[in-house]
Amino acid sequence: MTKDAGVAEHGSFTTKDYHDPPPAPLIDAEELTKWSFYRAIIAEFIATLLFLYITVLTVIGYKSQTDPDLKGDQCDGVGILGIAWAFGGMIFILVYCTAGISGGHINPAVTFGLFLARKVSLIRAVMYMVAQCLGAICGVGLVKAFQKSYYKKYGGGANVLADGISTGVGLAAEIIGTFVLVYTVFSATDPKRSARDSHVPVLAPLPIGFAVFMVHLATIPITGTGINPARSLGAAVIYDQHEAWDDHWIFWVGPFIGAAVAAFYHQFILRAGAAKALGSFRSSASHH
């Protein structure tokens, strides 16, 4: 049988105008020898530092502007809307800036989801998460240095369950919120989609930043909105009060579950990965 007959027989190869990258290896030793790998880690560190610096500074500034003790008014400052804009807008900017260098994750939950979908190796995923967490701690450290008098007084930008919110509700809010974000990341970076919809130029950072913005609008009143374990860790480490640590596990477990569900949904339901995998398994089995 000639090669052409094989193509004609399968048919699908002739119309396929995109290439799914091969799954990333779990352990990629070659990666460790490349400068691009270390450059990517540095980019994740700096981006997460800048993310936390701008966003937590916005939170502390807003709380000081609306403090009745300082003759503040509830209508002063940027409001919840402005805080949501700070988070979503910074993700838009930073994903735009770092996408070509590191992929622009800026969030261990995003890295985890992409790892589960085999888009990044295990070593890269772990190194990104370490860089993101260290960057977040340094970013919040800058905020504390700049706003020394206000930082501790106004809660340090730490994620805590709002009054009257149960652990279960907080956890669910983090799971669903992170699902929205990571599902958007998969959709915005889908090679199949960019090939098919090339007449609609999608600037991937925009929907990703928008997802972060919308989730903040919804869940700031519930958990302060984590959906990013590095963001929660950075604030908890620098603020370092027991109320921040009490609920802290929610902001790791929730986002990781949400990211895993989003990865599964995109790979197996939307992209029919399971059907394809099963089909190839069956055909290879029938040949033996």
Secondary structure, DSSP 8 states (H G I E B T S, - for coil): --HHHHHHHH-HHHH----------SS-GGGGG-HHHHHHHHHHHHHHHHHHHHHHHHHHHHHHHT-GGGT--TTSSSHHHHHHHHHHHHHHHHHHHHTTTT----SHHHHHHHHHTTSS-HHHHHHHHHHHHHHHHHHHHHHHHHTHHHHTTTGGG-----TT--HHHHHHHHHHHHHHHHHHHHHHT-HHHHHHTTTS---THHHHHHHHHHHHHHHHHHHS----HHHHHHHHHHH--HHHHHTTTHHHHHHHHHHHHHHHIIIIIIS-HHHHHHHHHHHHHHH-
